[in-house]
């Protein structure tokens, strides 16, 4: 029997699974680490925190003696997309990593789009250059931290940094490379043209590897530190959304992933390369060769509910300790007592700006329609509904591009909540499948690890063997009709407030 480790370097923490070749999960662990926000719209982390979390988890796996380390055949890696990890010539981290959710680079992104022209940018990389993407962060360093920029020897993404630490090998895997805005998604290689135009050295970027390709082996030092045997294969893995899609079986046209975690994601695979000319949704390379996916991203999905819990959930936190329950389960139960439409309260989930469909780093969260009769339960439900309306924006764009969606598969916090599952089915107007193993990107990374060492001949065979649907939630057509009416109002709110968000940004800068 062979075993595989899937590791996901997430924003809230690192998660790891020990999985058998039959898909049994023998172990799972999670290690939290800090998120730093030194200024408004900035988000950073220390890559050494990711590394410490990884070492801790790997050590725990061997210390528990659940399996013989000789039987651990491979490690697969996943992680947050776009986040910039700059290394110097000694391969030390130069500065804290600038995260995918960081919005400081609006000026740099606008410069690229104006210098190259929107049409040309879209033709080169299949996406607009947005503040979340890696390219703007590189230019921000060049403009604002020239001493640090001059020290850059290599640039990595989070999971690829962890692979370097495990193996000593430098590489960026293709699904993560696709999200840098320096990569030709259509051709599957670094865009020398866009890098040359911006005077960014091509040498900053390592070789691109495949998701299921062995990209190194663990070192003797790793065996000493963790007990994981020297020579254990480390597979390319994938960006968190690509691995989440693999773990949910989103590898065929017609299937749609709805993922509500820190961010919210709508993802559909496509066999033929295409992109939205308006740049409202993204086109990235999938883990399967010669396949792409369309993706819409909502920056503050589950984060919106976490924000509410953190500022107004003292009661739920206390009840959770007494009842030994998750405070989010209590919030969900409270929201279920509010009616469909939350008594007319609508929530815009733009707490970190927004990517899809507005591409607006200045957008802000809004409660709309509150009255003297509005309750806590209404507000909680409005957050859950508002996040789902935001995901529906992506679904609508994909449908306008001719994408047919036959099945929705939900993962993340939005799949764990019975109410949120129902809201998704009712807002989307489609049945929503819940997975037997909803372990997110870490499970997809473990599947890729098993393919990399030929337990399965390809990703399709691995998914067929290991990914199963547990439950299907059917939409309530009456509720779907109600939600459509509320959604029409929701869509009108952002255009009405767009200029006000800009005014708030100017006032905020003036007050600093």
C-alpha positions in Angstrom: 0.0 0.0 0.0 1.3 3.4 -0.9 0.5 6.7 0.9 0.6 10.3 -0.2 0.8 13.6 1.5 -1.1 16.6 0.2 -0.1 20.0 1.6 -2.0 23.3 1.0 -0.2 26.5 1.9 -3.3 28.6 2.6 -3.9 32.1 3.7 -5.3 31.2 7.1 -2.9 28.3 7.7 -1.3 25.2 6.2 -3.4 22.0 5.9 -2.0 18.6 5.2 -3.6 15.2 4.6 -2.1 11.7 4.7 -4.0 9.7 2.0 -3.9 6.1 0.9 -4.0 5.0 -2.7 -7.6 4.0 -2.0 -8.4 7.6 -1.0 -8.7 6.9 2.7 -7.6 9.9 4.9 -5.5 8.6 7.7 -4.5 11.9 9.1 -5.2 15.6 8.7 -3.7 18.6 10.4 -3.9 22.4 10.3 -1.4 25.0 11.5 -2.4 28.7 11.7 -0.1 31.6 11.2 -0.4 35.4 11.3 -1.6 37.7 8.5 -0.1 41.1 8.6 -1.9 44.3 7.4 0.7 47.1 8.0 -1.5 49.6 6.1 -5.0 49.6 4.7 -5.4 47.3 1.7 -2.0 45.6 2.4 -1.8 41.9 3.3 1.5 40.1 4.0 2.8 36.9 5.5 6.2 35.6 6.5 7.1 32.6 4.3 9.1 31.1 7.2 5.8 30.8 9.0 4.6 28.6 6.1 7.8 26.6 6.4 7.6 26.1 10.1 4.0 24.9 9.7 5.0 22.4 7.1 7.9 21.0 9.2 5.6 20.7 12.2 3.0 18.8 10.3 5.5 16.5 8.5 7.1 15.7 11.9 3.8 14.9 13.4 3.0 12.5 10.6 6.1 10.5 11.3 5.9 10.8 15.1 2.4 9.3 15.1 3.7 6.2 13.3 0.5 5.9 11.3 2.4 4.4 8.4 6.0 3.3 7.7 7.8 6.4 6.2 9.1 4.0 3.5 5.5 3.7 2.3 5.0 7.4 1.8 5.6 7.6 -1.9 5.1 11.2 -2.8 4.2 14.7 -1.6 1.9 17.0 -3.6 1.7 20.7 -2.9 -1.0 23.3 -3.3 -1.1 26.9 -2.2 -2.5 30.4 -2.5 -2.2 31.9 -5.9 -0.4 35.1 -7.1 1.5 35.7 -3.8 5.0 37.1 -4.4 7.9 35.4 -2.7 11.2 37.2 -3.7 14.5 35.4 -3.0 18.0 36.8 -3.0 21.1 35.1 -4.5 21.5 33.0 -1.3 17.8 32.0 -1.7 16.8 33.9 1.4 13.4 35.7 1.5 14.0 39.4 0.8 10.8 40.8 2.4 7.5 39.5 3.7 5.4 37.9 0.9 2.8 40.2 -0.7 -0.4 38.3 -0.8 -3.0 37.6 -3.5 -5.5 39.8 -1.5 -3.2 42.8 -1.3 -4.5 45.8 -3.2 -1.6 48.2 -3.0 -0.6 47.9 -6.7 -3.5 49.6 -8.5 -1.1 52.3 -10.0 1.3 49.7 -11.3 -1.4 47.6 -12.9 -3.0 50.6 -14.5 0.5 51.5 -15.9 0.9 48.1 -17.5 -2.6 48.2 -19.1 -2.0 51.7 -20.4 1.6 51.1 -21.7 0.8 47.8 -23.5 -2.9 48.4 -24.2 -5.8 46.3 -22.9 -6.2 44.3 -26.1 -2.6 43.4 -26.4 -2.3 42.4 -22.7 -5.3 40.1 -23.1 -3.8 38.5 -26.2 -0.5 38.0 -24.4 -1.7 36.5 -21.1 -5.4 35.9 -21.6 -6.2 38.1 -18.6 -6.0 41.8 -17.5 -3.3 42.8 -15.1 -5.0 43.1 -11.7 -3.8 44.1 -8.2 -4.1 40.6 -7.0 -1.7 39.2 -9.6 2.1 38.8 -9.1 3.2 41.2 -11.8 1.9 44.3 -10.1 3.7 43.3 -6.9 7.0 43.0 -8.7 6.6 46.5 -10.2 5.6 47.9 -6.8 8.8 46.6 -5.4 10.7 48.1 -8.3 9.0 51.5 -7.7 8.9 51.6 -3.9 11.6 49.3 -2.6 14.4 49.6 -5.2 17.0 48.2 -2.8 15.0 45.1 -2.3 14.1 44.8 -6.0 17.9 44.9 -6.9 18.4 42.0 -4.6 15.9 39.7 -6.4 17.5 36.6 -7.8 14.4 34.4 -8.2 10.6 34.8 -7.7 8.5 31.9 -6.4 4.9 31.3 -5.4 4.1 30.0 -1.9 3.8 26.2 -2.7 6.9 26.4 -5.0 8.8 28.1 -2.2 7.9 25.1 0.1 9.0 22.7 -2.6 12.3 24.5 -2.8 12.8 24.1 0.9 11.9 20.4 0.7 14.0 19.6 -2.3 16.5 22.4 -3.1 14.9 22.5 -6.6 13.6 25.7 -8.2 10.5 25.5 -10.3 7.1 27.1 -10.7 4.2 24.7 -11.6 2.1 25.7 -14.5 -1.3 26.5 -12.8 0.5 28.9 -10.5 2.6 30.4 -13.3 -0.7 31.1 -15.1 -1.7 33.5 -12.3 1.4 35.7 -12.3 0.3 37.9 -15.3 3.8 37.2 -16.7 2.8 33.9 -18.4 1.3 33.1 -21.8 -1.6 31.0 -20.7 -2.4 30.0 -24.3 1.2 28.9 -25.1 2.1 27.6 -21.7 5.3 29.5 -21.3 6.7 32.7 -19.7 5.7 35.8 -21.7 9.1 37.1 -22.9 7.3 40.0 -24.6 5.5 41.4 -21.6 8.6 41.0 -19.4 10.8 42.7 -22.0 8.4 45.6 -22.3 8.5 46.1 -18.5 12.3 45.5 -18.2 11.8 42.6 -15.8 14.5 39.9 -16.2 13.2 36.6 -17.5 15.8 35.0 -15.3 13.7 35.9 -12.3 11.4 33.1 -13.1 12.4 29.4 -12.8 11.5 26.6 -15.2 7.8 25.7 -15.4 6.9 22.1 -14.4 3.7 20.1 -14.8 1.2 19.5 -12.0 1.7 15.8 -12.0 5.5 15.9 -12.7 8.0 14.9 -10.1 9.9 18.2 -9.5 12.4 17.0 -6.9 13.1 14.7 -3.9 13.2 15.4 -0.2 16.7 16.0 1.1 18.8 14.4 3.9 18.1 17.6 5.9 14.4 17.0 5.7 14.7 13.5 6.9 16.7 14.8 9.9 14.2 17.5 10.7 10.9 15.5 10.1 11.5 11.8 9.7 10.2 11.9 6.1 12.6 9.6 4.2 15.2 11.2 2.0 14.3 10.8 -1.7 10.5 11.0 -1.2 9.2 12.3 -4.5 7.7 15.9 -4.5 5.2 16.4 -7.3 4.4 19.8 -9.0 1.0 20.0 -7.5 -1.2 23.0 -8.3 -2.6 26.4 -7.4 -5.2 26.1 -4.7 -8.1 26.6 -7.1 -6.8 24.0 -9.6 -6.2 21.5 -6.8 -9.6 22.2 -5.3 -11.1 21.5 -8.7 -9.1 18.2 -8.9 -10.3 17.2 -5.5 -13.9 17.8 -6.5 -13.6 16.1 -9.9 -13.9 19.3 -11.9 -12.1 18.0 -14.9 -14.8 17.9 -17.6 -16.7 20.6 -19.4 -20.2 21.0 -18.0 -19.1 20.7 -14.3 -18.8 23.9 -12.2 -16.9 24.3 -9.0 -18.3 26.6 -6.4 -15.8 27.2 -3.6 -16.5 29.4 -0.6 -13.4 29.7 1.5 -11.6 32.9 2.5 -12.3 33.9 -1.1 -15.1 32.7 -3.3 -14.4 30.9 -6.6 -16.5 29.8 -9.6 -14.5 27.6 -11.9 -15.4 25.7 -15.1 -13.0 23.6 -17.2 -12.7 24.2 -21.0 -11.1 22.1 -23.7 -10.5 25.0 -26.1 -8.6 28.1 -25.0 -10.7 31.2 -24.8 -10.9 34.4 -22.7 -13.4 37.1 -21.8 -12.4 40.1 -23.9 -13.7 42.4 -21.1 -11.4 40.7 -18.6 -14.1 40.1 -16.0 -13.2 36.5 -15.4 -9.8 34.7 -15.7 -8.5 32.0 -18.0 -5.8 29.9 -16.5 -4.1 26.6 -17.3 -5.6 23.5 -15.6 -3.6 20.7 -14.1 -4.6 18.4 -17.0 -2.5 19.0 -20.1 -4.2 20.9 -23.0 -7.0 22.0 -20.7 -7.8 25.4 -19.3 -10.4 26.8 -16.9 -12.5 29.9 -16.6 -12.6 31.4 -13.1 -14.3 34.2 -11.3 -13.0 35.3 -7.9 -14.7 37.0 -5.1 -12.1 38.4 -2.7 -14.1 38.3 0.6 -16.5 35.4 0.5 -16.1 33.3 3.7 -13.9 36.2 4.9 -17.1 38.3 5.0 -18.7 35.9 7.5 -15.5 35.7 9.5 -15.4 39.5 9.6 -18.9 39.6 11.1 -18.0 36.9 13.6 -14.9 38.7 14.7 -16.6 42.0 15.3 -20.1 40.9 16.4 -19.9 37.2 17.3 -19.0 37.2 20.9 -22.2 35.4 21.8 -21.7 32.7 19.2 -18.1 32.2 20.3 -19.2 31.7 23.9 -22.1 29.4 22.9 -19.7 27.4 20.7 -17.4 26.7 23.7 -20.3 25.6 25.9 -22.0 23.5 23.3 -18.6 22.2 21.8 -19.7 23.4 18.4 -18.2 25.5 15.6 -19.3 29.1 15.9 -19.9 29.2 12.2 -22.5 26.4 12.6 -24.3 28.6 15.2 -24.2 31.6 12.9 -25.6 29.5 10.1 -28.4 28.2 12.4 -29.3 31.7 13.3 -29.4 32.8 9.7 -31.7 29.9 8.8 -34.4 31.5 11.0 -34.4 34.6 8.8 -36.6 34.5 5.6 -35.4 34.2 2.1 -34.1 37.6 1.1 -33.3 38.5 4.7 -36.3 40.9 4.9 -34.9 43.0 2.1 -31.3 43.4 3.5 -28.7 43.1 0.8 -24.9 42.8 1.4 -22.1 43.8 -1.0 -19.1 41.6 -0.1 -16.4 43.9 -1.2 -14.5 44.1 2.1 -11.1 43.8 0.2 -12.1 45.5 -3.0 -13.4 43.1 -5.7 -12.0 41.2 -8.6 -14.9 39.6 -10.5 -16.7 41.2 -12.2 -15.7 44.7 -11.2 -11.9 44.7 -11.1 -12.1 47.5 -8.5 -9.7 47.6 -5.6 -11.6 50.6 -4.1 -14.9 48.8 -3.8 -16.2 48.5 -0.2 -18.6 46.3 1.7 -22.2 47.6 2.1 -25.3 46.6 4.0 -28.3 48.0 2.0 -32.0 47.9 2.9 -31.7 47.9 6.7 -34.6 49.1 8.8 -35.6 49.4 12.4 -36.9 45.8 12.2 -33.7 44.3 10.8 -32.3 41.6 13.1 -28.9 39.9 13.6 -30.3 36.9 11.8 -31.2 39.0 8.8 -27.7 40.5 8.7 -26.0 37.1 8.9 -28.3 35.6 6.2 -27.7 38.7 4.0 -24.0 38.1 4.2 -24.4 34.5 3.0 -26.8 35.5 0.3 -24.7 38.5 -0.8 -21.6 36.3 -1.2 -23.7 33.9 -3.3 -25.0 36.7 -5.5 -21.4 37.7 -6.0 -20.6 34.2 -7.2 -23.7 34.4 -9.5 -22.0 37.3 -11.2 -19.3 34.9 -12.4 -21.9 32.3 -13.4 -23.7 34.8 -15.5 -20.6 35.9 -17.3 -19.6 32.3 -18.1 -23.1 31.6 -19.5 -22.8 34.7 -21.7 -19.6 33.2 -23.2 -21.5 30.1 -24.2 -20.4 27.8 -21.3 -23.0 25.1 -20.4 -23.2 24.1 -16.8 -24.8 20.8 -16.1 -23.6 20.1 -12.6 -22.4 22.3 -9.6 -20.0 20.8 -7.1 -19.6 22.8 -3.9 -16.6 22.7 -1.5 -15.3 24.8 1.4 -17.2 26.5 4.2 -20.1 27.1 1.8 -20.5 23.4 1.4 -20.3 22.5 5.1 -23.2 24.8 6.0 -26.6 23.2 5.2 -28.1 26.7 4.8 -25.4 27.9 2.5 -25.7 24.8 0.4 -29.4 25.5 0.0 -28.8 29.2 -0.8 -26.3 28.2 -3.5 -28.7 25.7 -5.1 -31.6 28.3 -5.0 -29.5 31.3 -6.3 -27.8 29.3 -9.0 -31.1 27.5 -9.9 -29.2 24.2 -10.2 -28.6 21.1 -8.1 -25.5 21.3 -6.0 -23.4 18.2 -5.3 -21.6 17.8 -2.0 -18.4 15.7 -2.1 -17.8 12.6 0.0 -14.4 14.0 0.9 -14.4 17.8 1.1 -10.8 18.5 2.1 -10.2 21.2 -0.4 -6.9 21.7 -2.3 -4.9 19.4 0.0 -6.9 16.4 -1.3 -6.4 17.4 -4.9 -2.6 17.8 -4.2 -2.6 14.2 -2.8 -4.3 12.9 -6.0 -1.7 14.7 -8.1 1.1 13.1 -6.0 -0.4 9.6 -6.7 -0.5 10.3 -10.4 3.1 11.6 -10.3 4.4 8.2 -9.1 2.1 6.2 -11.4 -0.4 4.8 -9.0 -2.8 6.1 -11.6 -2.0 6.5 -15.2 -3.4 10.0 -15.4 -5.4 12.6 -13.5 -8.7 11.4 -15.0 -8.2 7.8 -13.7 -7.1 9.2 -10.2 -10.2 11.3 -10.0 -12.5 8.5 -11.1 -11.1 6.2 -8.4 -10.9 8.7 -5.5 -13.6 11.4 -5.9 -17.2 10.6 -5.0 -20.4 12.6 -4.6 -22.0 12.2 -1.1 -25.2 14.3 -1.4 -27.2 16.4 -3.9 -29.1 19.5 -2.9 -32.0 20.3 -5.3 -33.1 23.9 -5.8 -36.4 25.1 -4.5 -37.9 26.8 -7.6 -40.1 29.1 -5.6 -37.1 30.4 -3.7 -35.1 30.6 -7.0 -37.7 33.0 -8.3 -37.5 35.2 -5.2 -33.7 35.3 -5.4 -33.8 36.3 -9.0 -35.7 39.5 -8.0 -33.3 40.3 -5.2 -30.3 39.6 -7.5 -31.6 42.2 -10.0 -31.5 44.8 -7.3 -28.1 43.6 -6.1 -26.6 44.0 -9.5 -27.7 47.7 -9.6 -26.0 48.6 -6.3 -22.3 48.6 -7.4 -22.8 50.9 -10.4 -24.7 53.3 -8.2 -21.9 53.4 -5.6 -18.8 53.0 -7.8 -17.9 56.8 -7.7 -18.6 57.0 -4.0 -16.0 54.3 -3.4 -13.4 56.4 -5.2 -14.3 59.4 -3.1 -13.9 57.4 0.1 -10.5 56.2 -1.1 -9.4 59.8 -1.7 -10.7 60.9 1.7 -8.9 58.0 3.4 -5.6 58.9 1.8 -6.1 62.6 2.8 -6.7 61.6 6.4 -3.5 59.5 6.7 
